[in-house]
Amino acid sequence: MAKEYETVIGLEVHVELATKTKIFCGCSTAFGGAPNTHTCPVCTGMPGTLPVLNKQVVEYAIGVGLATNCTITQYCKFDRKNYFYPDNPQNYQISQLYLPICRNGYVEIEVPEGSKKIGIHEIHMEEDAGKLIHDDWEGCSLVDYNRSGVPLIEIVSEPDMRSAEEVIAYLEKLRMIIQYLGASDCKLQEGSMRADVNLSVREVGAKEFGTRTEMKNLNSFRSIARAIEGERARQIDLIESGEAVIQETRRWDDGKEASYAMRSKEDAQDYRYFPDPDLPPVSISDEWLERIRGSQPEFREEKRKRYKETFDIPDYDIDIITDSKHMADIFEATVALGAQPKKVSNWLMVETLRILKERELDPEDIQFSPKHLAALIDLTDKKVINSTVAKEVFEVMFAEDIDPESYVEEKGLKTVNDEGALRKTVEQVIADNPQSVEDYHNGKEKAIGFLVGQTMKAMQGKADPASVNRLLKELL
């Protein structure tokens, strides 16, 4: 009988915080800049420089800790993690080993059996390293220190996950909490959220954990799921053929759908951690903690409940809108400007989601303002433009956030409400299409649809379809 195996997974998630400046200096954290332009003597590790802690980093870390049910360490310290690597300018990284800022938390995820708690071992603050760029053409490696010193929190889970689905659910929950807090945009493709997967397998029913490996270089949910499946299969193959799984760090290659060994897994003593002598301990007073607790935002669960009670929109719409803090903000602001909740929800659920999918964008990338969406809905409600024109205007508004009223005026897109002109066009269409008129009189309802289409074409789409329909029926 074939043996059954269970996968045991824990994650280390690095989140780049949304501060304007780095963790220990005043350099910009903006993504993009030309190499080595967001740097200074502190973040390039020049001798004799001193780090000064960015208070906002501590506030974001506490906010994430409270939202994930952690205990906040009110007296915490920074430590030096020593290792030599070209993208690490000081030859050590400032992190937290002995007294991390948050400990013993959890988040709840939905699994087929109901909800499941995933434990959070700790959350600590640290600085990011620079970035190496390998130039195959020149046969050299270049280093960009723009990212060096960008503030991170590392969220270390307990080994509580058992499948790729649970891992993705956990990551989505974390991402949503952090985005709602405004602590990070959590864009995997830009590296502002990165996950390392620690994975082992064991026989079903076994008490002991197997030997784990750590996989790096995972920058999308899809590659995380594929890496988990691939590594699970690799470890089972090794065990089945009587070989040992080696504890090591592996790099996932998404193109080849395979992982390969990078280095044997280090232990804490390999890094010779010691308290950082340049940074005083951080003391978090009860008042400070309570102030942050009091300023936590309304999270998704509370938002869903309030939407259910306040707005007359379906649960499905509520789930999708509240899935993104940015989309929920647009929805609420547009409704506050007087637009009907269901109409706002329709524009977000249908046209907005369609364009996001076509252009492979996240809801966080939506640029149009609530003011312009409210104006577009108003133009449609007042029949200044018809629904076809409204969709065309929305496409432009999505891309350029134009003012729909000015745009409609400029392009001459208003619906023609001149009853005389419309009647004249309808009469002409009836005269030009005797076959369809005969079909309609013979009981073929569909024929009127064709005549409506011909009228709209003659009016260059600027007629109100309901008026066209009414006139056609009257004249036929």
LINVENMO-V625706 format. One record per helix or strand of 3 or more residues. SS is the DSSP state (2 for helix, 1 for strand). FROM is the first residue (numbers start at 1). TO is the last residue. If there is no record, write none. Layout:
{{SS FROM TO} {SS FROM TO}}
This chain:
{{1 5 16} {2 55 67} {1 79 82} {1 92 95} {1 102 111} {1 114 127} {1 131 135} {1 140 144} {1 151 157} {2 164 181} {2 188 190} {1 193 203} {1 213 216} {2 221 240} {1 248 253} {1 258 264} {2 268 271} {2 286 294} {2 300 310} {2 315 322} {2 325 336} {2 341 358} {2 363 365} {2 370 381} {2 387 400} {2 404 411} {2 419 432} {2 434 441} {2 446 458} {2 465 475}}
